[in-house]
Amino acid sequence: MSLADIEWHMRRSHVRSVVGDDLGPLAHRAGLTADEALDLLTAGPRWLLDGRTTP
């Protein structure tokens, strides 16, 4: 597994821990599957998930 793959999986894990049980309902409201929503949130800037308003 490459370093990029490891980093991606770590980011996905972080997103899952932040969103928690709300991932399914959040994805449904956006018309996505849970995996699609997780990928999109993972690709976003980390500071958004950490609750900061600026980087």
C-alpha positions as a Python dict, from the first residue, in 0.01 Angstrom:
ca = {
    (1, 'M'): (0, 0, 0),
    (2, 'S'): (141, 339, -94),
    (3, 'L'): (183, 633, 142),
    (4, 'A'): (-96, 816, -42),
    (5, 'D'): (-332, 522, 18),
    (6, 'I'): (-244, 515, 387),
    (7, 'E'): (-304, 890, 419),
    (8, 'W'): (-639, 858, 238),
    (9, 'H'): (-753, 580, 474),
    (10, 'M'): (-644, 784, 776),
    (11, 'R'): (-840, 1085, 648),
    (12, 'R'): (-1148, 867, 589),
    (13, 'S'): (-1116, 735, 943),
    (14, 'H'): (-1098, 1090, 1078),
    (15, 'V'): (-1407, 1193, 880),
    (16, 'R'): (-1599, 889, 1003),
    (17, 'S'): (-1508, 972, 1364),
    (18, 'V'): (-1621, 1335, 1322),
    (19, 'V'): (-1948, 1259, 1142),
    (20, 'G'): (-2024, 944, 1341),
    (21, 'D'): (-2374, 798, 1320),
    (22, 'D'): (-2496, 1096, 1118),
    (23, 'L'): (-2315, 979, 803),
    (24, 'G'): (-2606, 771, 672),
    (25, 'P'): (-2875, 1036, 720),
    (26, 'L'): (-2642, 1309, 592),
    (27, 'A'): (-2568, 1108, 277),
    (28, 'H'): (-2936, 1032, 224),
    (29, 'R'): (-3031, 1401, 249),
    (30, 'A'): (-2768, 1480, -15),
    (31, 'G'): (-2887, 1197, -242),
    (32, 'L'): (-2562, 1002, -198),
    (33, 'T'): (-2458, 669, -62),
    (34, 'A'): (-2266, 669, 266),
    (35, 'D'): (-1945, 578, 79),
    (36, 'E'): (-1991, 863, -171),
    (37, 'A'): (-2051, 1114, 108),
    (38, 'L'): (-1750, 982, 299),
    (39, 'D'): (-1529, 1021, -8),
    (40, 'L'): (-1649, 1377, -70),
    (41, 'L'): (-1599, 1479, 292),
    (42, 'T'): (-1258, 1315, 296),
    (43, 'A'): (-1154, 1510, -13),
    (44, 'G'): (-1254, 1840, 148),
    (45, 'P'): (-1026, 2058, 358),
    (46, 'R'): (-966, 1911, 702),
    (47, 'W'): (-1016, 2245, 879),
    (48, 'L'): (-1384, 2237, 784),
    (49, 'L'): (-1436, 1911, 970),
    (50, 'D'): (-1245, 2040, 1270),
    (51, 'G'): (-1502, 2319, 1313),
    (52, 'R'): (-1271, 2606, 1223),
    (53, 'T'): (-1393, 2885, 999),
    (54, 'T'): (-1053, 2954, 841),
    (55, 'P'): (-756, 2734, 750),
}
